[in-house]
Amino acid sequence: MQVRLKCFAWAREVTGEEEISVEIPEGGTVADLRARLEERFPVFAGRMESIAVSVNQEFSGDKARIRPGDEVALIPPISGG
């Protein structure tokens, strides 16, 4: 299943895009998405735990299912003063 993924802040810098497509298994979870991202963008490896994932504008844990048409976003930690 193709998932359209919005990328913010550092995640946008890594991917080079504001939105990317990622293939996950049908009925896949946020954990599946994280694993695919680490494969496709090795720089994410070891950093995915600090990146929040939202599904339909709600922060979602690794067990959350992603369905076709869901709005999914990566939200890295943001620092500033």
C-alpha positions as CSV (number, residue, x, y, z in Angstrom):
1,M,0.0,0.0,0.0
2,Q,1.3,3.4,-0.9
3,V,1.3,6.0,1.9
4,R,1.7,9.7,1.3
5,L,3.9,11.1,4.0
6,K,4.2,14.8,4.9
7,C,7.7,15.7,6.1
8,F,8.4,18.6,8.4
9,A,11.6,20.3,9.7
10,W,14.6,17.9,9.8
11,A,12.7,15.1,8.0
12,R,12.1,17.4,5.1
13,E,15.8,18.2,4.9
14,V,16.6,14.5,4.9
15,T,14.1,13.5,2.3
16,G,14.5,16.6,0.2
17,E,10.7,16.8,-0.2
18,E,7.7,18.1,1.7
19,E,5.8,14.9,0.8
20,I,7.0,11.5,-0.2
21,S,5.4,8.1,-1.0
22,V,6.3,5.1,1.0
23,E,5.2,1.5,0.4
24,I,4.1,-0.5,3.5
25,P,2.2,-3.8,3.7
26,E,-1.6,-3.7,3.5
27,G,-2.9,-3.1,7.0
28,G,0.6,-1.9,8.0
29,T,1.4,0.0,11.2
30,V,3.4,3.1,12.2
31,A,6.2,0.6,13.1
32,D,6.2,-0.7,9.5
33,L,6.4,2.8,8.2
34,R,9.3,3.6,10.5
35,A,11.2,0.4,9.3
36,R,10.7,1.3,5.6
37,L,11.9,4.9,6.2
38,E,15.1,3.5,7.9
39,E,15.7,1.3,4.9
40,R,15.1,4.1,2.4
41,F,16.8,6.8,4.3
42,P,19.6,5.2,6.5
43,V,20.1,8.5,8.3
44,F,16.8,7.9,10.1
45,A,18.2,4.8,11.7
46,G,18.6,5.3,15.4
47,R,16.7,8.6,15.2
48,M,13.2,7.4,14.5
49,E,12.4,7.1,18.2
50,S,12.6,10.8,18.6
51,I,10.4,11.5,15.6
52,A,6.6,11.7,16.2
53,V,4.3,10.2,13.6
54,S,0.8,11.6,13.2
55,V,-2.1,9.8,11.5
56,N,-5.0,12.0,10.6
57,Q,-3.6,14.8,12.7
58,E,-3.3,12.7,15.9
59,F,0.0,11.5,17.3
60,S,0.1,7.8,16.9
61,G,2.1,5.0,18.5
62,D,3.9,2.2,16.7
63,K,0.9,-0.2,16.9
64,A,-1.5,2.3,15.1
65,R,-2.8,1.0,11.8
66,I,-2.4,3.1,8.7
67,R,-5.3,2.8,6.2
68,P,-5.5,3.9,2.6
69,G,-6.1,7.6,2.4
70,D,-4.9,8.4,5.9
71,E,-3.0,11.7,6.3
72,V,0.4,10.7,7.8
73,A,3.1,13.1,8.9
74,L,6.6,12.9,10.4
75,I,7.2,15.5,13.1
76,P,10.8,15.7,14.3
77,P,11.6,17.3,17.6
78,I,12.0,21.1,17.2
79,S,14.3,23.2,19.3
80,G,14.7,26.9,19.6
81,G,14.8,29.8,21.9
